[in-house]
Structures are given as structure tokens and as C-alpha cells.
Amino acid sequence: MGLAVAPLAAQPAPAPQIINPVPRLRPVPPGQIQNAPAAPALVFDAETKEYDPSPGERVAPFTFNLTNVWTNEIVIDNTHADCGCTTATLPAKPWHIPPKGGGSVHIEVNLAGKMGRITKTLTFYYKMLPDNATVRTRVVNLEVNIPLPPSALGTMTEAERKAAMIKAVADAQAIFKGDCARCHVEKGRQALGQDLYAADCGICHESSHREKFVPDLHALKQATDLDYWKTVISLGKAHTMMPAFAAAQGGPLSEAQIDSLATYLDHTISHHLTDGVRNAAPAPPIGAAALP
């Protein structure tokens, strides 16, 4: 007799193995212990803060509150600002912060020689014990909106401003002639550095009435340095409303004034797009107060 073999029941396919993706970092509420090493160990009350100083205010103060959400002690050894005008005060150095502990860091930005909107950074260097070898970093941003001095604001009416624009489109050097010379020549005749910028540049580039085609010098998308500023100031830009300020080109500025203005611009708002953060503060600009 043949043996009857019962058909095998269909076996379900094995469930596919699910590999959990790497979790995204999320802010951890201050005071909560976090055991996952991938999460931030230091939590700040904000990573970017703004300050709007009053006219004439010389220092912009900031306070950042931070918390250790790691399971062990964290030690902040030092801080480093992107320029010498920014200083930070830690509660201690080195600063030992226990789990769930924290405190405040006070930061000051010296505003001498600056105007308009500026952004500074401060980097914290710390270790997560018991690892004494690995140095980690966190960066906070400081944004300051510095009001312009009265000399940079001008007193033109809207009609006068539009008429001047029409002249400048046809001939960029026209701003040094006729009634335009009152603002673009006379105010900066004897000025240097910061004062010259306020008189001859800020009137257009920092004005609240700045036209869209007048560039924001603080947000240029190209690298700039001392030579760049000297060239643009001296020769202007062809096919734009940027005039040539050099006396040899029919402008109102001497070589010494151009040097002081270029030095001021290079010191305060140059864009080193490929160099990363500046590691050292340059010499103070001519005609501006020395920075600490």
C-alpha cells in the first residue's frame, strides 16, 4: 500500500528584518538626564540670540544658560570667539558641571567701530567624563543690530532721493556733483575709517531706504579682503551705481582716506568664505577706536 502523505501547510515567509535608522538629534529639555550618547550633552536655552543696542551704546551684553544632560560630569575647558571684540565669562575655568547641573555664561560684544547688523560666534570646548581625551565643541551665535550715527542717515526727502537715483543710473559719478555733493562729498571730506564709512558709504548701504539693487555689504556672497575693498572704493563698479571714489578717477577721496576706509571694511565685515572662522583679530581700523 502506498503511504498517504498529508500536504505540508504553507509556511509564512519570515518577517523582514527591520534596521532602525540612526535617530535624529532632538533638543533635550534642561534638567533631564539623557543616556544616549548621540544626543547633545550640553543644552542651551537658545543657540542664537539678538540684541538691539541703543544709539551710542558701546557694548552688547548676552547671557546664555546651559544644562548638562549627560549622565556624567562635563568639563568646559575654554571658549573661543571669532574675533577679539567678543569676550565670554565662565563661572569657573575649567568649569565642572555635574549631571543636571548648569549655569549662565555672560558674553559681551564691543561695538566700537561697528555699525549695521553684525553676527559673532562663540565656541565652547568641553569633555564628557570619564573620557578625558576627546574634546567636543558647541557654537552659539550673537546677532547685534547697531543703529547708524545720525550722519549716515541723511536728510533727503523721498522725492529728492528718487531724483538722485535717476542721476546716478545715468552717471555714477553724478553723486559727487551739484546738490548731491552735500551728502556724498562734504560730510566725509576730512573723515577717516568708521566716520568716513558713515558719511560716504552708510548713507546708501546702511540706509533704511536702501534700494534692492544697492547691495547689503554684510551679506555679500563673494570673498572680500583689503585689496578687494581698495579696488572697489577707488574704481567703483562698471555698469552699476557704485562710483569711483579715488581722486584720480574724479572722486572726493585721497589715497589715505581710501586706505583707512578699506581697512575699516576689512576689519569689520570682510567675507572669508573659504577660510572658515577667523582665528585672530586683525589690527584696529584707522580712525576707529581700538578693540580689546
Secondary structure, 3 states (H helix, E strand, C coil): CCCCCCCCCCCCCCCCCCCCCCCCCCCCCCCCCCCCCCCCCEEECCCEEEECCCCCCCEEEEEEEEEECCCCCEEEEEEEECCCCEEEECCCCCEEECCCCEEEEEEEEECCCCCEEEEEEEEEEEEECCCCCCCEEEEEEEEEEECCCHHHHCCCCHHHHHHHHHHHHHCHHHHHCHHHHHHHHHCCCCCCHHHHHHHHHHHHHCCCCCCCCCCCHHHCCCCCCHHHHHHHHHHCCCCCCCCCCEHHHCCCECHHHHHHHHHHHHHHHCCCCCCCCCCCCCCCCCCCCCCC
